[in-house]
Amino acid sequence: MIIPNPIIGTSLHAIGGISASVCYTPSHKLKSWSWGTFWLVQSVFAWILMPAIIGYFTVPDFFNILANAPSKALWGAFILGAAYGFGGMSFGLAIKHIGYSLTYTIAIGISAVLGTILPLSILGGLESYFTRPGAGIVLIGMIISIIGVVLCGWAGFRKEQDLKSQTNDKPTFNMSIGLMLAIVAGILSGVFNISLELGQPISDIAAQKGAGHFEGNAKIIVSTAGCFIVNFIWFLVLGIRQKTLKEYTSKSGIPTSVRLRNTLWSALAGSLWFLQFFFYGLGHVKMGNFQFVSWALHMSMLIFFSYMVGVLMKEWKNVSKKTYLLLIIALLILVTSFIITGYGSYIGEAAMANV
């Protein structure tokens, strides 16, 4: 029997947020590979190999569960997972137009809100969740989290402006196109959580077979498989058109040792991406009656730690004091929201356990 503990659940979401915030840093180690070449390798590990391997070792009768999963849950999760695949592409294109900080905050901020509200609205239970003991405190925590995300976005915008003013390069930003792409990416990222919710019957079967805390590992591969198919087709066609697929072979002129290191770095990136949802699944189970807040927590943690990584990597070194102060305030507000949300979930879970 799983004993809910929202404090532990929040901590597990934090670990997932750390994994998500650093998952693409290995790409900086690549040499002589195009982005599409890297993306294909990391996607195999993130969306197929790691979910299958971890699922096999943590879920009893894993492949049999998938083979006999309810068709509605299976196809619903797969199709919406495929929609998320287009969101990932939009995210990458948005970065080219409005920069990393703005794209990350806008897309993930939208995802945090929609990924929490839409599943409750579509699948039912919105009113009942927010009338439970402790739900008012949780709601306050979520609102404060949104404020923190907005301030992070403002700080990110100021950072881009500060750094741009220090160079003589012509600006390459296109705010209108970049903003549209970031919004699309955020909406489709929120759809991924709906995909996971639709796949819950698969996890329920896994729980009946004794998966325990790892029940979420039974459903995630269905959602990620949809994402993989879309990305695989897209980047395969792109690789053929741009003639970059040869980068995997000796015909490219790239030394074997370099190609091997590139593959390992790409595999690490994909594995880190998957681990965010491995810990998301563990944290989600531990949230008990407040599982609906998991997505918002995960997204907020992701933004918080991505900005922390940026600070540690000295990406904010040359910004103005006002911009840096704004960032610190935004991060402190996010930390406050985590504490409030965790506390509200904890006392709410305790109150419902005593009913």
C-alpha positions as CSV (number, residue, x, y, z in Angstrom):
1,M,0.0,0.0,0.0
2,I,1.3,3.4,-1.0
3,I,1.4,6.0,1.9
4,P,0.9,9.5,0.5
5,N,3.5,12.1,1.7
6,P,3.2,15.5,-0.2
7,I,6.5,16.7,1.4
8,I,8.4,13.7,-0.1
9,G,6.4,14.1,-3.3
10,T,7.5,17.8,-3.6
11,S,11.1,16.7,-3.1
12,L,10.9,14.1,-5.8
13,H,9.4,16.7,-8.2
14,A,12.4,18.9,-7.3
15,I,14.8,16.1,-8.4
16,G,12.8,15.7,-11.6
17,G,13.1,19.5,-12.1
18,I,16.9,19.4,-11.7
19,S,17.1,16.5,-14.2
20,A,15.0,18.5,-16.7
21,S,16.9,21.7,-16.3
22,V,20.3,20.1,-17.2
23,C,19.1,17.5,-19.8
24,Y,20.3,19.6,-22.8
25,T,23.7,20.7,-21.3
26,P,25.4,17.6,-22.8
27,S,24.7,19.0,-26.2
28,H,27.4,21.7,-25.6
29,K,29.9,18.9,-25.7
30,L,29.1,17.8,-29.3
31,K,31.6,18.2,-32.1
32,S,30.9,18.1,-35.8
33,W,27.3,17.1,-35.4
34,S,24.2,19.0,-36.5
35,W,21.3,19.6,-34.2
36,G,19.1,17.1,-36.0
37,T,21.7,14.4,-35.7
38,F,21.9,15.0,-32.0
39,W,18.1,15.1,-31.7
40,L,17.5,11.8,-33.3
41,V,19.9,10.0,-30.9
42,Q,18.7,11.7,-27.8
43,S,15.0,11.0,-28.8
44,V,15.7,7.3,-29.1
45,F,17.0,7.2,-25.5
46,A,14.5,9.7,-24.0
47,W,11.3,8.4,-25.6
48,I,11.9,4.7,-26.3
49,L,15.0,3.0,-24.8
50,M,14.9,4.5,-21.3
51,P,11.1,4.2,-20.8
52,A,11.3,0.6,-22.0
53,I,14.3,-0.4,-19.9
54,I,13.1,1.3,-16.7
55,G,9.5,0.0,-17.2
56,Y,10.8,-3.5,-17.7
57,F,12.8,-3.5,-14.4
58,T,10.2,-1.7,-12.3
59,V,6.8,-2.9,-13.5
60,P,5.9,-6.6,-13.2
61,D,4.7,-8.1,-16.5
62,F,5.5,-4.7,-18.2
63,F,5.1,-5.7,-21.8
64,N,2.1,-7.8,-21.2
65,I,0.4,-4.9,-19.5
66,L,1.0,-2.7,-22.6
67,A,-0.2,-5.5,-24.9
68,N,-3.5,-5.8,-23.0
69,A,-4.0,-2.1,-22.1
70,P,-7.4,-0.6,-22.7
71,S,-7.5,0.7,-26.3
72,K,-9.0,4.1,-25.3
73,A,-6.3,4.8,-22.8
74,L,-3.5,3.5,-25.2
75,W,-4.5,5.5,-28.2
76,G,-5.6,8.6,-26.4
77,A,-2.2,8.8,-24.6
78,F,-0.3,8.0,-27.8
79,I,-2.1,10.6,-30.0
80,L,-1.7,13.4,-27.5
81,G,1.9,12.4,-26.9
82,A,2.4,12.8,-30.7
83,A,0.9,16.3,-30.4
84,Y,3.5,17.1,-27.8
85,G,6.1,16.1,-30.3
86,F,5.1,19.1,-32.4
87,G,5.4,21.2,-29.3
88,G,9.0,20.3,-28.8
89,M,9.8,21.4,-32.4
90,S,8.0,24.7,-31.8
91,F,10.0,25.2,-28.6
92,G,13.3,24.8,-30.5
93,L,12.3,27.2,-33.2
94,A,11.0,29.8,-30.7
95,I,14.5,29.9,-29.1
96,K,16.0,31.0,-32.4
97,H,13.6,34.0,-32.6
98,I,13.3,35.3,-29.0
99,G,16.0,33.5,-27.1
100,Y,16.3,30.8,-24.4
101,S,15.1,32.7,-21.4
102,L,11.9,34.1,-22.9
103,T,11.0,30.9,-24.7
104,Y,11.5,28.7,-21.6
105,T,9.5,30.9,-19.3
106,I,6.6,31.6,-21.7
107,A,6.2,28.0,-22.9
108,I,6.7,26.3,-19.5
109,G,4.6,29.0,-17.7
110,I,1.6,28.3,-20.1
111,S,2.2,24.5,-19.7
112,A,2.1,24.8,-15.9
113,V,-1.3,26.4,-15.9
114,L,-3.0,24.4,-18.8
115,G,-1.4,21.1,-17.8
116,T,-3.0,21.5,-14.4
117,I,-6.4,22.9,-15.2
118,L,-7.2,21.1,-18.5
119,P,-7.1,17.5,-17.3
120,L,-9.4,18.4,-14.4
121,S,-11.8,20.3,-16.7
122,I,-11.8,17.5,-19.4
123,L,-11.7,14.5,-17.1
124,G,-13.8,16.0,-14.3
125,G,-13.2,16.9,-10.7
126,L,-12.1,20.6,-10.9
127,E,-14.6,21.8,-8.3
128,S,-14.1,18.8,-5.9
129,Y,-10.3,19.1,-5.9
130,F,-10.4,22.8,-4.9
131,T,-12.9,22.3,-2.1
132,R,-10.9,19.7,-0.3
133,P,-9.2,20.5,3.0
134,G,-5.9,22.4,2.4
135,A,-6.9,23.1,-1.2
136,G,-7.1,26.9,-0.6
137,I,-3.5,26.9,0.6
138,V,-2.5,24.9,-2.4
139,L,-4.3,27.3,-4.7
140,I,-2.4,30.2,-3.1
141,G,0.8,28.4,-3.7
142,M,0.0,27.9,-7.3
143,I,-0.9,31.6,-7.8
144,I,2.3,32.7,-6.2
145,S,4.2,30.2,-8.4
146,I,2.6,31.9,-11.5
147,I,3.8,35.3,-10.2
148,G,7.3,33.9,-9.8
149,V,7.2,32.5,-13.3
150,V,6.1,35.8,-14.7
151,L,8.9,37.6,-12.9
152,C,11.4,35.1,-14.2
153,G,10.2,35.8,-17.7
154,W,10.6,39.6,-17.1
155,A,14.1,39.0,-15.8
156,G,14.8,36.8,-18.8
157,F,13.6,39.6,-21.1
158,R,15.8,42.2,-19.3
159,K,18.7,39.8,-19.6
160,E,18.4,39.5,-23.3
161,Q,18.1,43.3,-23.6
162,D,21.2,43.8,-21.4
163,L,23.3,41.4,-23.3
164,K,22.1,42.7,-26.6
165,S,23.1,46.3,-25.7
166,Q,26.6,45.1,-25.0
167,T,27.3,43.9,-28.6
168,N,27.3,45.6,-32.0
169,D,25.6,42.6,-33.6
170,K,22.3,43.2,-35.4
171,P,19.4,41.7,-33.4
172,T,18.1,38.4,-34.8
173,F,15.0,38.4,-32.7
174,N,11.5,38.3,-34.2
175,M,9.1,38.7,-31.3
176,S,5.9,38.1,-33.1
177,I,6.9,34.8,-34.6
178,G,8.9,33.7,-31.5
179,L,6.0,34.5,-29.2
180,M,3.5,32.6,-31.4
181,L,5.8,29.5,-31.4
182,A,6.4,29.7,-27.6
183,I,2.6,29.9,-27.0
184,V,2.1,26.8,-29.3
185,A,4.9,25.0,-27.5
186,G,3.4,25.8,-24.1
187,I,-0.1,24.7,-25.1
188,L,1.2,21.4,-26.5
189,S,3.4,20.8,-23.5
190,G,0.3,21.1,-21.3
191,V,-1.3,18.5,-23.6
192,F,1.4,16.1,-22.6
193,N,0.0,16.0,-19.1
194,I,-3.4,15.2,-20.5
195,S,-1.8,12.4,-22.4
196,L,-0.3,11.1,-19.1
197,E,-3.7,11.4,-17.4
198,L,-5.5,9.5,-20.2
199,G,-2.9,6.7,-19.7
200,Q,-3.7,6.4,-16.0
201,P,-5.8,3.1,-16.5
202,I,-2.5,1.5,-17.7
203,S,-0.8,2.6,-14.4
204,D,-3.8,1.3,-12.5
205,I,-3.3,-2.2,-14.0
206,A,0.4,-2.0,-13.1
207,A,-0.6,-1.1,-9.5
208,Q,-2.8,-4.2,-9.4
209,K,0.2,-6.3,-10.4
210,G,2.3,-4.9,-7.6
211,A,4.2,-2.0,-9.3
212,G,3.7,0.2,-6.2
213,H,5.5,3.5,-6.4
214,F,6.6,2.7,-10.0
215,E,3.1,2.4,-11.5
216,G,3.6,5.5,-13.6
217,N,6.4,3.8,-15.5
218,A,3.8,1.6,-17.2
219,K,2.1,4.5,-19.0
220,I,4.8,7.0,-19.8
221,I,6.2,5.0,-22.8
222,V,2.9,5.2,-24.5
223,S,2.9,9.0,-24.4
224,T,6.6,9.3,-25.3
225,A,6.3,6.8,-28.2
226,G,3.8,9.2,-29.8
227,C,6.3,12.0,-29.3
228,F,9.1,9.9,-30.8
229,I,7.2,8.9,-33.9
230,V,6.6,12.5,-34.8
231,N,10.1,13.6,-34.1
232,F,11.7,10.6,-35.8
233,I,9.8,11.2,-39.1
234,W,10.4,14.9,-39.0
235,F,14.2,14.8,-38.4
236,L,14.7,11.8,-40.6
237,V,13.2,13.7,-43.5
238,L,15.2,16.7,-42.5
239,G,18.4,14.7,-42.3
240,I,17.8,13.3,-45.8
241,R,17.1,16.7,-47.3
242,Q,20.1,18.3,-45.6
243,K,22.3,15.3,-46.1
244,T,23.3,15.2,-42.5
245,L,22.5,11.5,-41.8
246,K,26.0,10.6,-43.0
247,E,27.3,12.2,-39.8
248,Y,26.5,8.8,-38.2
249,T,28.9,7.1,-40.5
250,S,32.6,7.2,-41.5
251,K,31.6,8.8,-44.8
252,S,31.2,12.1,-43.0
253,G,34.9,12.3,-42.3
254,I,34.2,12.6,-38.6
255,P,36.6,10.4,-36.6
256,T,35.1,7.3,-35.0
257,S,36.1,8.5,-31.5
258,V,34.3,11.8,-32.0
259,R,31.1,10.0,-33.2
260,L,31.2,7.7,-30.2
261,R,31.6,10.6,-27.8
262,N,28.8,12.5,-29.5
263,T,26.6,9.4,-29.2
264,L,27.3,9.0,-25.5
265,W,26.6,12.7,-24.8
266,S,23.4,12.5,-26.8
267,A,22.4,9.3,-24.9
268,L,23.1,11.2,-21.6
269,A,20.9,14.1,-22.7
270,G,18.0,11.7,-23.6
271,S,18.4,9.7,-20.3
272,L,18.3,12.9,-18.2
273,W,15.1,14.0,-20.1
274,F,13.5,10.7,-19.2
275,L,14.6,10.8,-15.6
276,Q,12.6,14.0,-15.0
277,F,9.4,12.0,-15.6
278,F,10.7,9.0,-13.7
279,F,10.9,11.2,-10.6
280,Y,7.7,13.0,-11.7
281,G,5.9,9.6,-11.5
282,L,7.3,8.9,-8.1
283,G,6.4,12.3,-6.8
284,H,2.9,12.2,-8.4
285,V,2.1,9.0,-6.5
286,K,3.3,10.5,-3.2
287,M,1.1,13.6,-3.6
288,G,-1.9,11.5,-2.7
289,N,-5.2,13.4,-3.0
290,F,-3.3,16.4,-4.4
291,Q,-1.9,14.7,-7.5
292,F,-3.6,17.4,-9.6
293,V,-0.9,19.9,-8.5
294,S,2.0,17.7,-9.7
295,W,2.2,19.2,-13.2
296,A,2.4,22.8,-11.9
297,L,5.0,21.8,-9.3
298,H,7.1,20.0,-11.9
299,M,7.0,22.9,-14.4
300,S,7.7,25.5,-11.7
301,M,10.6,23.4,-10.4
302,L,11.9,23.1,-14.0
303,I,11.9,26.9,-14.4
304,F,13.5,27.5,-11.0
305,F,16.4,25.1,-11.5
306,S,17.0,26.1,-15.1
307,Y,17.5,29.6,-14.0
308,M,19.7,28.4,-11.1
309,V,21.8,26.4,-13.7
310,G,22.1,29.6,-15.7
311,V,23.4,31.5,-12.7
312,L,25.9,28.8,-11.9
313,M,27.1,28.7,-15.5
314,K,27.5,32.5,-15.2
315,E,25.0,33.2,-18.0
316,W,23.8,36.2,-15.8
317,K,27.3,37.5,-15.2
318,N,27.1,40.6,-17.4
319,V,23.5,41.7,-16.7
320,S,22.6,44.9,-14.8
321,K,22.2,44.9,-11.0
322,K,18.5,45.6,-11.4
323,T,18.0,42.6,-13.7
324,Y,20.0,40.3,-11.3
325,L,17.9,41.6,-8.3
326,L,14.7,40.9,-10.2
327,L,15.9,37.3,-10.9
328,I,16.7,36.7,-7.2
329,I,13.3,38.0,-6.1
330,A,11.6,35.8,-8.7
331,L,13.5,32.7,-7.6
332,L,12.7,33.4,-3.9
333,I,9.0,33.8,-4.8
334,L,9.1,30.4,-6.6
335,V,10.8,28.8,-3.5
336,T,8.0,30.3,-1.4
337,S,5.4,28.8,-3.7
338,F,6.9,25.4,-3.4
339,I,6.8,25.6,0.4
340,I,3.2,26.8,0.5
341,T,2.0,24.2,-2.0
342,G,3.8,21.4,-0.2
343,Y,2.5,22.5,3.2
344,G,-1.1,22.9,1.9
345,S,-0.9,19.4,0.4
346,Y,0.5,18.0,3.6
347,I,-2.1,19.4,5.9
348,G,-4.9,18.6,3.4
349,E,-3.7,15.0,3.1
350,A,-3.5,14.7,6.9
351,A,-7.0,16.1,7.3
352,M,-8.5,13.7,4.8
353,A,-6.8,10.8,6.4
354,N,-8.5,11.5,9.7
355,V,-12.0,11.8,8.1
